[in-house]
């Protein structure tokens, strides 16, 4: 079970197509830049993720899609139809998930800075509030309990454990060490459990862990599950769920493709780790919650742009496009690599830097790329842009936010 699906982008007779439709035909109907999403690819990755969890006998898997990866309402509605819940980090994301029809009892609320208003809103969702607040500090737990008491509600909470493991990913998307702002250390969690005043209107229903995004090395994931399991056994009470987080990466480059864990190998790793560190030592079998984001939506999306003009500066060639870092900030923020494809394929290429219109030197999508010699109006595609693209967009330079199209 390789979970491999051809990209929605394919060349047919040297012309780029998206889900079988000519890209130029799609682009004629709307101004560039715009995001284009494939429902077929989204469906494939969700079904592969859940199917693999069941194949590896993971207990009652609940997918809580990480809305921060892509908050498009139509995408959320489709995920809801497929059976997904949501992982949210703000009341805005929570409201968007509810608008998409996702049930509150499938929503977990993460994040280190939940406000009084956000907590109150989440508590009053549905009959019992959201599925869980993933608590990241003792102060937060205290506030949740106080608000629940005032609202005459019972808050469902899970501690987010900081397992102090080093996820081998970019430093700005690693979240599992004590120097990071996320989660609680084991000693602090055990201490909080003994403080009766924190639990008058709160109930511990689970434990969670999340160590970062774009994970490719499963050793850190195993180490985190070991720490999560050890804590669950030390607590010594029946928990409804263990939340193993998300962060499974996708291949942006050939190098990543060679070492990337597949969905199936990821699920096998999770299953074996839980069996070894928890199930073999306990008669209880809590359900397993996942918070996938990028792995579900990353490969379904592209950013479609047109060439504004080209420019020579001595021996430096620039291809200037109408998409900017305000549309897709990952290359500027993380030095992230995205494949860049011309609408018309050609064996004759030049070496060029692909840059945008923003008044920042960092507004560059790729340096020294091999592309055909392009002219004004030609289409250019930035691939694998379904995750952390539109959700991180801004109006910098007073630019409009790019449209999103779900095909």
Beta strands, then each sheet from edge to edge (+ up, - down):
strand 1: 9-12
strand 2: 15-18
strand 3: 21-22
strand 4: 34-37
strand 5: 62-66
strand 6: 85-88
strand 7: 107-109
strand 8: 132-135
strand 9: 155-161
strand 10: 202-209
strand 11: 241-243
strand 12: 287-290
strand 13: 301-313
strand 14: 316-321
strand 15: 340-342
strand 16: 350-355
strand 17: 364-371
strand 18: 379-382
strand 19: 403-406
sheet 1: 1+ 2- 3+
sheet 2: 15+ 18- 13+ 4- 19-
sheet 3: 5+ 6+ 7+ 8+ 9+ 10+ 11+ 12+ 5+
sheet 4: 15+ 18- 13+ 14- 16- 17+
end
